[in-house]
Amino acid sequence: MCGRYTLTTPAEAVGTLFQLESRPNLAPRFNIAPMQNVYGVRNAPNGTRQDTFFRWGLVPAWAKDPAIGNRMINARAETVREKPSYRRAFIKRRCLIAADGFFEWQKPKPGQKGKQPYWITLADKSPFAFAGLWEVWRSPEGESPEGENIESCTIITCPANEFVAPIHARMPVILPGDAHAQWLEADPNQAAELLTPYPAAAMTARAVSTHVNSPGNDDQNCIANLLI
């Protein structure tokens, strides 16, 4: 799964990656966690790219309670086109979730007391996009005097490549820059072709402190190198 990630890249570089017309309004994030607002890009109705913030944890339009999003932070690539929760979003509402690294926790080795977190990035530390889906949930009429609309998202995961596999069995789907347009605009069959592990040779990782374990910690110590 993908349960935490980072976006510390300068906003100008993020805007360039996603071919945006204006500079994004972003602050560095060192420990992005589920149910928080996360930065992403989608196609606007006029065909341009639109950046926005989604709540991480997809809430299907048919859900009675938005709390269901707590359990839907990830969608499996193998079943995303079949699951009722994601099926329509895969057809009509694909998005790019901006990141420059993600965390996975390795099971304890002999002599260790707990799982070891790793910060996994591209080898050149450049920003990238997770393959995502988004939805709009509207509160049932009468339940909220002012109404409530929630735009939420999920990150698609796939089996880990040979680099990530010793740390964790799954990883988020990372889309190279030349695949962004296909993910946003192509028909579902073409988009599904992109749901594969990122090349192992282009990735790196480092052990970091368990400071990252708490979602309340969002500072540089989350990615500080840990010598083990």
Protein Blocks (a to p, Z undefined) as FASTA:
>chain_A
ZZbdcdfbcfklmmmmnopabdcdddddfbdcehiacddddddfkopacdddddehiadf
klmblklmmmmmbccfklmmmmmklmmmmmmmccddddfbdcddddddehiabdcddddd
dfklpacddddddddddddehjamnopaddddddddddddfklmmmpmbdcddddfklmm
mmmmmcfklmmmmmccddfklgccddddfklmpmkbccfklmgccdZZ
